[in-house]
Amino acid sequence: MTDPDTTFAFRCACCGEVIEGIPDFGFKSPVYWSDKTPGLSDNNSLTPDTCVIEDCGFFVRGVLEMPVIDTSHRFGVGVWSTLSEPNYHRYTETFSQDQESLGPMSGYLSNQLPCYEETDALPVVVLPQNGNQRPKIWIADASREHPLFGDQHDGITKERLGELFAAFSGGQH
């Protein structure tokens, strides 16, 4: 018998290949980073997990998950969040340690997600994870009216998942 959770399939908008299952998508950098950013000064860095811009913008990459209704799966998006400078340094200095003890940290989403209006700068909660895992990113209660808040807390339908796949696979992320 086929597991109904793994029968979801979509056609990739880039290559036309039919993909089964629920892949994750992600952003390579915060929206504020551009190809010109590294040349501005020596105070800029981008790694797969952290970003600093001009020693005043501090970012971490985390995972924003949305449950898929009527399945046991979640759709994950690798997104970037701001952190205050002290929290950024606490996070980076303890990355290979017990990070859950850092507790939740406030930030702002630093990517524009396709299919959603104005996600850049939405208040978020950054929840560090143990085991060198990227933090979980939750849309903060202050953004309760935003559709992304509802999708993250209530879940998305398989049809909505298909819309998100099409939007993500057709863009440069």
C-alpha positions as a printed NumPy array, in Angstrom:
array([[  0.   ,   0.   ,   0.   ],
       [  1.303,   3.468,  -0.89 ],
       [  1.798,   6.008,   1.871],
       [ -0.584,   8.895,   1.001],
       [  1.945,  11.373,   2.387],
       [  4.544,  10.475,  -0.23 ],
       [  2.26 ,  10.494,  -3.282],
       [  2.3  ,  14.268,  -3.65 ],
       [  4.004,  15.155,  -6.928],
       [  4.571,  18.336,  -8.905],
       [  6.276,  19.346, -12.128],
       [  9.309,  21.564, -11.574],
       [  8.868,  24.9  , -13.348],
       [ 12.631,  25.046, -14.065],
       [ 13.41 ,  21.617, -15.523],
       [  9.974,  20.1  , -16.165],
       [ 10.831,  17.006, -14.134],
       [  8.085,  15.44 , -12.009],
       [  9.197,  15.505,  -8.377],
       [  7.586,  13.289,  -5.756],
       [  7.518,  14.096,  -2.085],
       [  7.852,  17.422,  -0.312],
       [ 11.239,  19.065,  -0.868],
       [ 12.321,  22.111,   1.098],
       [ 13.341,  25.388,  -0.487],
       [ 15.556,  28.127,   0.846],
       [ 17.106,  31.503,   0.33 ],
       [ 20.882,  31.771,  -0.089],
       [ 21.065,  35.134,   1.674],
       [ 19.   ,  37.809,   3.391],
       [ 17.185,  40.178,   1.03 ],
       [ 19.633,  42.937,   2.013],
       [ 22.663,  41.054,   0.654],
       [ 23.563,  41.589,  -2.967],
       [ 26.497,  40.814,  -5.219],
       [ 27.787,  44.322,  -4.426],
       [ 27.654,  43.914,  -0.647],
       [ 31.051,  42.157,  -0.261],
       [ 32.779,  45.092,  -1.985],
       [ 31.343,  47.773,   0.274],
       [ 33.847,  47.13 ,   3.063],
       [ 35.662,  44.393,   4.938],
       [ 32.797,  44.283,   7.454],
       [ 30.61 ,  41.967,   5.373],
       [ 30.406,  38.191,   5.455],
       [ 28.016,  35.535,   4.236],
       [ 28.189,  31.856,   5.162],
       [ 25.479,  29.206,   4.683],
       [ 24.289,  29.948,   8.253],
       [ 25.204,  33.541,   9.142],
       [ 25.506,  36.967,   7.563],
       [ 26.911,  40.302,   8.715],
       [ 26.443,  43.504,   6.735],
       [ 28.527,  46.556,   7.632],
       [ 28.856,  45.433,  11.267],
       [ 25.307,  46.63 ,  11.908],
       [ 23.101,  44.002,  10.258],
       [ 23.314,  40.553,  11.871],
       [ 21.434,  37.596,  10.378],
       [ 21.025,  33.853,  10.937],
       [ 19.521,  31.279,   8.626],
       [ 16.73 ,  29.185,  10.062],
       [ 13.82 ,  27.002,   9.   ],
       [ 10.24 ,  28.197,   8.783],
       [  7.943,  25.174,   8.633],
       [  4.301,  24.855,   7.646],
       [  2.39 ,  21.635,   8.329],
       [  0.638,  20.113,   5.325],
       [ -2.981,  19.4  ,   6.256],
       [ -4.024,  15.72 ,   6.212],
       [ -0.41 ,  14.509,   6.093],
       [  2.354,  13.987,   8.61 ],
       [  4.697,  16.239,   6.583],
       [  5.838,  19.811,   6.885],
       [  6.95 ,  22.177,   4.141],
       [ 10.195,  23.854,   5.182],
       [ 11.668,  27.075,   3.88 ],
       [ 15.215,  28.157,   4.709],
       [ 14.815,  31.824,   5.625],
       [ 16.962,  34.516,   7.191],
       [ 16.18 ,  36.509,  10.309],
       [ 17.806,  39.492,  11.881],
       [ 19.189,  39.192,  15.393],
       [ 20.431,  41.897,  17.707],
       [ 24.222,  42.095,  17.819],
       [ 24.441,  40.584,  21.346],
       [ 22.103,  37.697,  20.407],
       [ 23.985,  37.112,  17.156],
       [ 27.27 ,  36.771,  19.046],
       [ 25.687,  34.498,  21.68 ],
       [ 24.292,  32.358,  18.867],
       [ 27.53 ,  32.084,  16.856],
       [ 29.73 ,  31.523,  19.92 ],
       [ 27.594,  28.596,  21.099],
       [ 26.63 ,  27.027,  17.759],
       [ 28.17 ,  23.617,  18.514],
       [ 26.869,  23.61 ,  22.097],
       [ 23.484,  23.379,  23.838],
       [ 21.731,  26.174,  21.978],
       [ 18.215,  25.47 ,  23.202],
       [ 19.334,  26.966,  26.517],
       [ 19.695,  30.335,  24.732],
       [ 15.9  ,  30.517,  24.63 ],
       [ 13.769,  32.335,  22.078],
       [ 15.151,  35.47 ,  20.432],
       [ 13.295,  38.206,  18.574],
       [ 14.09 ,  39.137,  15.016],
       [ 12.622,  40.152,  11.694],
       [ 12.163,  37.944,   8.668],
       [ 14.668,  39.011,   6.032],
       [ 13.291,  37.439,   2.854],
       [ 10.332,  38.048,   0.582],
       [  8.5  ,  34.725,   0.238],
       [  6.703,  34.174,  -3.06 ],
       [  2.902,  33.921,  -2.834],
       [  2.858,  36.192,   0.226],
       [  2.74 ,  39.963,   0.421],
       [  5.295,  41.855,   2.473],
       [  7.058,  39.119,   4.403],
       [ 10.343,  41.017,   4.635],
       [ 10.513,  42.598,   8.101],
       [  7.713,  40.506,   9.671],
       [  8.438,  40.05 ,  13.386],
       [  9.629,  36.514,  14.134],
       [ 10.765,  34.359,  17.011],
       [ 14.08 ,  32.557,  16.483],
       [ 14.303,  29.284,  18.429],
       [ 17.873,  27.925,  18.528],
       [ 18.172,  24.135,  18.273],
       [ 20.741,  21.686,  19.639],
       [ 22.961,  19.451,  17.538],
       [ 24.258,  22.047,  15.057],
       [ 20.74 ,  22.392,  13.627],
       [ 19.458,  25.63 ,  12.169],
       [ 17.016,  27.485,  14.405],
       [ 13.26 ,  27.236,  13.95 ],
       [ 11.656,  30.469,  12.769],
       [  8.118,  31.289,  13.885],
       [  6.066,  34.244,  12.717],
       [  5.449,  36.263,  15.897],
       [  2.014,  36.821,  17.397],
       [  2.335,  40.505,  16.438],
       [  1.755,  39.394,  12.821],
       [ -1.349,  37.322,  13.553],
       [ -3.255,  38.93 ,  10.674],
       [ -0.62 ,  38.03 ,   8.058],
       [ -1.504,  34.968,   5.901],
       [  1.919,  33.418,   6.578],
       [  1.13 ,  33.352,  10.307],
       [ -2.046,  31.362,   9.612],
       [ -0.318,  29.003,   7.186],
       [  2.418,  28.283,   9.69 ],
       [  0.097,  27.737,  12.636],
       [ -2.936,  26.15 ,  10.938],
       [ -1.245,  24.374,   8.033],
       [ -1.513,  24.512,   4.265],
       [ -3.55 ,  22.385,   1.88 ],
       [ -1.912,  20.204,  -0.761],
       [ -3.226,  22.66 ,  -3.347],
       [ -1.514,  25.568,  -1.57 ],
       [  1.647,  23.47 ,  -1.358],
       [  1.506,  23.069,  -5.144],
       [  1.222,  26.85 ,  -5.555],
       [  4.217,  27.378,  -3.286],
       [  6.278,  24.756,  -5.151],
       [  5.552,  26.445,  -8.462],
       [  6.493,  29.852,  -7.096],
       [  9.68 ,  28.657,  -5.38 ],
       [ 10.914,  26.416,  -8.185],
       [ 10.377,  29.157, -10.759],
       [ 12.437,  31.766,  -8.886],
       [ 16.067,  32.241,  -7.967],
       [ 16.365,  31.109,  -4.325]])
